[in-house]
């Protein structure tokens, strides 16, 4: 399986953390959140692909993502 590099922008990660009530957000914390989310998204994607394959489809649908999270 090929590895795709995703990138969540540091500025969006800072926005997300601030929206939860933080006044100040370090660059390091925003980068770490991006890394965690990218790992999580990759894991969910792999599981969703397996779910779609089990259902006999090549196309991953929203329902496959939801099923992968169960």
Phi, psi and omega per residue, in radians:
X1 nan 2.371 -3.134
X2 -1.369 2.607 3.130
X3 -1.772 2.178 3.130
X4 -1.881 2.304 3.105
X5 -1.533 2.126 3.072
X6 -1.772 2.706 3.084
X7 -2.413 2.012 2.969
X8 -1.569 2.260 -3.080
X9 -1.186 2.496 3.127
X10 -1.065 -0.663 -3.130
X11 -1.128 -0.667 3.102
X12 -1.188 -0.632 3.113
X13 -1.158 -0.719 3.087
X14 -1.070 -0.767 3.105
X15 -1.015 -0.770 -3.110
X16 -1.095 -0.798 3.142
X17 -1.127 -0.770 3.127
X18 -1.092 -0.615 -3.127
X19 -1.153 -0.300 3.117
X20 -1.586 0.045 3.011
X21 2.037 -0.016 3.133
X22 -1.429 2.429 3.106
X23 -1.488 -0.589 -3.102
X24 -2.246 2.471 -3.116
X25 -2.385 2.185 3.129
X26 -1.349 2.715 3.080
X27 -1.038 -0.733 -3.127
X28 -1.061 -0.725 -3.123
X29 -1.182 -0.660 3.123
X30 -1.171 -0.704 3.100
X31 -1.142 -0.703 3.140
X32 -1.138 -0.739 3.102
X33 -1.069 -0.744 3.114
X34 -1.052 -0.761 3.129
X35 -1.081 -0.764 -3.141
X36 -1.114 -0.797 -3.133
X37 -1.130 -0.662 3.115
X38 -1.131 -0.729 3.095
X39 -1.101 -0.830 -3.139
X40 -1.060 -0.782 -3.133
X41 -1.095 -0.685 3.109
X42 -1.128 -0.746 3.122
X43 -1.114 -0.777 3.134
X44 -1.122 -0.711 3.131
X45 -1.075 -0.779 3.117
X46 -1.040 -0.781 3.138
X47 -1.147 -0.686 3.130
X48 -1.129 -0.653 3.078
X49 -1.095 -0.748 3.111
X50 -1.097 -0.713 3.121
X51 -1.080 -0.818 3.131
X52 -1.074 -0.746 3.115
X53 -1.083 -0.730 3.114
X54 -1.079 -0.522 3.127
X55 -1.542 0.067 3.089
X56 1.366 0.405 -3.134
X57 -2.042 2.671 3.024
X58 -1.666 -0.353 -3.088
X59 -1.621 2.234 3.066
X60 -1.486 2.233 -3.130
X61 -1.938 2.945 3.106
X62 -0.990 -0.658 3.137
X63 -1.107 -0.547 3.113
X64 -1.199 -0.671 3.071
X65 -1.085 -0.829 3.126
X66 -1.064 -0.752 3.125
X67 -1.130 -0.620 3.138
X68 -1.135 -0.480 -3.127
X69 -1.439 -0.185 -3.125
X70 -1.349 nan nan
